[in-house]
Every structure is written in structure tokens, then in C-alpha cells.
């Protein structure tokens, strides 16, 4: 129903507005969507268990779509197995000046230079608590980032504050150190600085509360000689996994000619993201589960990331172009691909082409 409505009417309407206005309108519609039901059970072969958490299927919403946790029930209704919400910052901040989201329809891509606009953790926390009280079962990851004006010597403290306020509410937490739109943030991908973050958050959650797995989100622009030490540092620090990848600053290398500044997402990112997934899996295997992100717009795209080493996958830009029926289409396609290639579960297929 919603897919037909989107493709016949809403998509054409939204394209009349600039990308950010359309994004805001979409979130308002989804936040008010009355059918916050639990979808029919997914096929058992799509179930994934990681970190003692059961995911009904491996298809998740990527961070950036719902930064402030306003439409969580809608993501469940659309059939996502989980949603990564954020990036959330400790204090509210407006982000970079507009315009800051740009469509590249010929590439089925977006460029954004949002800069972590956020309502802040004290506004987001009650929304998640209300969601839980309503009985919403969607698995939720929370993506954390520092405020733009936080001095470098206090960035680790921002991550600690976020963990203290929100960590126990999450099924998993993602430490965002790879956005290209916050000056200096990607420097925190270095092993030395990652250790500072993990030291700062080590005791941020009381022993009586559930401590969620902590994942590191990495950039697709890393060369292998830099990526491998990051993986080793994540293992040493006790990270729960890696999100691969964030948006890219590359243009010509991924076949895009654009003067817009910011991080590129969508189909041109697919192969770069998959290469990073493959490199991580070849180095660490299943010791660091991977959430694969970048360029997913079909079941084949998701399957490629899974076969490269991802246990879960996420999408955002593909949803903008394909519409709200995409999660269901990907799930149906994955079930067929499992049968075609002789696998009994998603877990069995992870990393089989790495």
C-alpha cells in the first residue's frame, strides 16, 4: 500500500522540493504513519544472531535517515530487521549551513555535508524510552558523534557522556569516527585515538545494566595499510564489530563528476564499501562482525556485501530512490539467493567470497 502510494504520488511530489526539505517531510509523514504494526514473521533462514541479540532479518536502516529517533515505528512497519539511529551528539547542534544535501539521480546517489545536526541526547533519550514502552520490537543501534565545537582533548568525553545517557537503551552502539563532515573527526580512526575512546567509555554503563556491543564505523577511503591496524586496535579494545562503511570523499575514482562538497553515498559507493568489507573479513574473520553499508539498492547488492563478509547490511540512499518497498524486496530476494546458492541461513553465507 505505502509502496504504491510512494511510487505513484509521493516520489514525484518530493522531487519538487530540495533534498533536505523532502527528507524532513518524509520523516514527518513516517512519524505520523498510523500502521505501526509488527510485520509478518520473516523466513527463519534470514534470522541472524549476533552479540546475544536476535535480528529477524539482516536488512537494517543506516544512520543518517532518522538522526533523532522520530520514526522508529515506521521502520519496523516497513520490515527492517533493525535501525541505526543518529548520529546523536551530546548537546543539540544545527549542523552545517544549508543547502547541505544534494541529489545525483543519474548515479542514484546523494552527497551530504550535514555535519551532525542533532536534537541532542537529552531529547532523543525520552523518545527511545517511549518507543520501548509502546512495545516496539525493532532492534535499535545508536550512532554517537561528538559536538562540532568540542575541543580535541574532550572528544573522548563526548562519547562517554553519550554512553552514560543512552548506551543501555541500545542493542548496539556505533562510534562514528569517520564522517567527512566534522573537521578532524576522521583522525580518531587511528589506533591510538580509538584506544582513548574505549578507555573513556569503559565504565560508562553501570555493571547492573546491559552493556551493548561497541562498533567502530570506518571510512571507505582508507587504504589497507591503515585499515588493518584499526582492526587490530578494535580487537584489542574489545570492540563488538565494525560498520563498513561511511560516505566517501572520492569522486572520479567512483565515476562521479560533481562539485558538491561532502560525503557521497549510493550506488557509486558499492564497490568501495565491498572492498573494505572484504579486507576486514580476510583479516579478522568472524572475530569482528561486520555491518555492511554502501550502495545497497537490491537483493543482489546486499548479497554481495554478505558474501564479502558482512553479517548484517544497512541502506539509506537506496530507500530514497526505490521507495519504502525496498526492504521487503531485498528480504524476498535474499531468501531466493540463499536457496539458489545452496545455503541454509545468512550466517552460512557470510564471507564465502572473501
N, C-alpha and C positions, 0 to 999 in steps of 0.2 A: 504493500500500500504506500508506505512512505517513499519507497524507491521510485514507483511510478509517478507520484506527486513531484518528486525532485526532478526527475528527468524530463517530464512534460512541462513543468511550470517554474519551479523554484530555481533550477540551474540557470535558465535564461534570464530570470529576474536578477539573480545575484550577480551575473556577469555585467550588469549595467552599473554596478557600484564598484568603487575601488576595492582592492583585495581585503584590506583591513575592515572596512565597513561591512562587506559581505561576511567576513569571519564573525564579527560581533553579532550581526543579525542571525546568523546560523546558530550561534551559541544560545541566543535568547529564545529562538524557536525550540531548540532541543531542551533547554532548561524548563520550558513550559509544556513539553510534549506529554500528553496525558497517559500514554500507554507504557508506563514504566513496569512492564511485566517481566517475568523470567522466561526467556525463550525456551523452546523445546530442547530437551537434552541433546547434546552433541554426540556423535558416534563415539563409542568408547576408545576406538583407535586414535582419536585426536587428543585424548587426555594426556596431560604432561604433569609430572610431579617433580618439583624442584624445591629445595630448602624446606622440606616438610610441608609444602603448600601444594594443593591440588588445583591445577588450572584446567577448566573444562575443555579448552582448546588452545592452540598455541598462538592465536591471532590477537594482537593487542593494539591499542591506540597509543601512538607515540606521543611523547612530551611535546608541548607547543600548541596543541589543538585546544586543550582545556587547562589553561595555566592556573586557574583559580578554583577548580573543582565545582563548577556551576552546573554541569550537565551529566553527572555521573550516572543517573538512572537511565538516560538515553543511550549511553554506551553499552549498558547491559542489555537494553531492549534491542539494539542493533546486532547483538550476538557476539560482541567481543569477549574473549576469554579473560581479558584484564585490560586495565588502562593505566598508563603512566601519566600522572597529573603534574603540572608545573611547566616551567621552572618556578619554584616558590622561593622568595627571598625573605630574610628575617623581617625587614621593615618594608612598608609599601614604597614603591618607586614607579615613576611613569614610564621608564624605558627611554629609548631614543626618540627624537622628534619624527613626526610623520611628514611625508609618506615613508613607510618602512617595510611594507610587504609588496612584492611585485610578481605578477603572473607572467609566466613564459609558456603560453598554451601550445606553441609549436613544439615545445620539448616536454609538455606535460610536467612542468617544473614550477617551483617557486623560488624566489630569493627573498630572504628576510634579514633585516638588521634591527630586530625588535629591541634587543638589549635588556631582556628580563623585565618587562612590565609585570608588576605583581601587586596584588592586594595585600601581600604580607602574610606572615604565618599566623598572626592572631585573628585574621579574618577567615583564612582558609580552614583553620582547625575546627571551628564550630560547624562548618559545612560538612566536613567529613564525619563528625560526630552525629549530626542529623541523618546523614546517609546511612550510617550503621544502625541507628535507631529505627529507621524505616524498613530495615530488613534487606537492604540491597546486598546481594551476594557477590557482586563483581569483585574480583581480585584487584587490588589497587597498589600501584607503585607510586612513590612520591619522589619527584626530581628536585634536588636542592641546589641553589646557587647563592653566591654572596651578593650583597648590595654593591652597586657600582662605586659608591663613594667610600667603601670600606678600605682602609689602608692595608697594604700588603701584609703587614705584620699582624693583622687581625682577621684575615680571611678565614683561617682555620677556626677561629672563634665563631664566625658566622655559621659555619657548618655545624659546630657544636650546638649553638642556640637552636638551629632547626631540628637537630636530632632530639634535643631535650623536649621541644614543644610538640613535634609531630611524629617522631620516629616510631613510637609504639603503636601508632594508628595505621602503619603501612604494612603491607605484605612483603614489600621490599623497598629499599631506598636507593636512589641513584644520585651519586655525587657528580654533578656536572662541572667538569673542569675543561670542557672542550668547545664551548660556544665561541664562535669567532667574533661575537658582537659585544663582548665585555672586555675592555682593554686589559691585557696582561693575564687573562684567565687561563689561556692555554699553557702558560708557563707552569701551572700547577699540575700538569700531566707528568712532570719529571718525577722520578722515583723519590728524590729527596723531599720534595714538597708533598707528595702523596703521603709519605710517612708522617709528616706534620699533621695532616688532616686526620689520619687514622688515630694518631696519638691523642688528638684533641677530642675526638668523639668516642674514645674507647669506653669511658664510663658515663656517657651522657644519658643512658637509659638505666633506670634502677634495676637491680638484679631480679626483682619480683615481676617486672614487666617483660613481655616478649621482645627480644632483640631481633629486628629484621635483618636479613642479609643486606650487606652494603655492596653495591655495584659501582664501578667506575665507568663513566661514559667517555669514550675516546673519539678523536677526530679521524676522518678518513684520509687526512693529508699527511699522516705520519709515515715515515719510511720504516722499513722493517728493523733497521738497526736501533731506532728509537722505540719502536713498539715492543720489542722483546724485553728490554729492561723494565718497561712499565708493567708487563705481565708478571715478571718475576717479583717486582715490588708489590703488586697486588696480592700475589700468593703469600708472600712473606707477611704482609699486613693482615692477612685473614679475610680478604675481600670475598664476597659471595659470588662474584661474577663480573662480567664486562658487558656493557652496552656498546655495540659496534654497528653504526657509527652516528656521529653528529653530522651537521651540514658541512659542505666543502667550500673552500675559497677558490678552488680550481675553476677555470672556465674553458680555455682552449683544449686542455687535456681531456675534458669530458664532452667535447663537441658543442660547447655553448659559447656564443658571442654575445656578451651583454655588458653594458657599462654600469649596471646597478651594483652597488656595494652590498656585501652581506653574505650570508651562508646560503648556498644553493642546495635545494632538496628536490626529490622527484626522480623520474626515470634516468636522467643522466648520471645520477649518483650510484645506481645499482651495482655496476661492476666494481667501482672503487670500494664500496662498502663490502661487497662479497670477498674481494681480495683481502681486506683486513680481517674479516671473519675467518677466512681460510688460514691466514698466517697465525692468528691467535690459536685456533684449534690444533694446528700442527705442532705448536709449541707446548701447549698446556693440556690438550685433550679435554677430558671431562672434569678436570680439577677446577676449572673456572667456567661455569656455564655461561653461554653467550646469548644475549638477546640481539638478534639481527635487525638492523634498521637501515633503510635507504633504498628507494626505488621500487618498493613493492606496490604493484598495481594489478596483480593477478596471482592465481594459484601457482603458476609456473615460477613467478618471481619469488614467492615465499618458499617454494620447494627448493629452489636453487640456494637460498640462504641456509635452509635447514641441512641440505646435503653438504654444504660447505662447513657446517659446524654449529649453527645456531639451534638452540633448544626451543626458543620462542622467537617470534618475529613481531615487529610493530610497523604500523603505517600511519601516515598523516596526509601527505600531498596526494597520494593516490585516491584518497577519500574525496578530496576536493574535486577532482576531475571525473571520477567514476560514479560518485554518489553513495548514498547510505547502504545500498545493497551489496557493496563490495565485501564486507566481512563474511556475509553468508555465502557469496560466490566463491571466495577463497577457501572457506571450510569445505564446501562441497567438492571443489577441485582437488584439495589436498587428500580427501578420502579416496577419490578416484586414483590419484597418483600413487598413493600407498598400495592400493590393490594392483595397479599396473606394474609397479616395480618390485612387488613381492615382499613388502614389509607389513608387519602386523601392527605397528604403532609408530608414532612420530619419533619416539625415543630410539627405535631401532634404526631410523634413517639418518640420525644426526651424525654429521661428519663423514659420511660414507663416500664422499667425493673429494676429500681433502688429502 
